Amino acid sequence: MLVGSQLIEIVIDSLRYENLKEILDEMFRDEVQKLKYFLEDVKEEDEELYNKIVDALKLFKENYEIEDIKIPKKIRVFLVKNNILFLNPQKGSLKPQSYLVWNAIKMLL
């Protein structure tokens, strides 16, 4: 049996998590849009580069982290400079800048 204050705490907790879900959904939509516009800009400038970038990003559909040499250096540097990927030179690995970016990659590609 719930006492009045316990019920209020449950309601407040549910509102807090609903707001958190809304915030996370908004952050995800924002990241998807940023990636989409980034890819659109690249495609307008250089379609060959766009195709190479899409091929590189497709490597992340199944894996969060990959070996850095799986992506050609020019593409790797371009994606790191544009804050799409993070390079860990000590491990020789690449991964998306965040889980939001990773999920945006998986959604768009």
Protein Blocks (a to p, Z undefined) as FASTA:
>chain_A
ZZfklmmmmmmmmmmmmmmmmmmmmmmmmmmmmmmmmmmmmmmmommlmmmmmmmmmmmm
mpmbdcfklpcfklmmmmmmnomaccdfknopacdfbfklmmmmmmmZZ
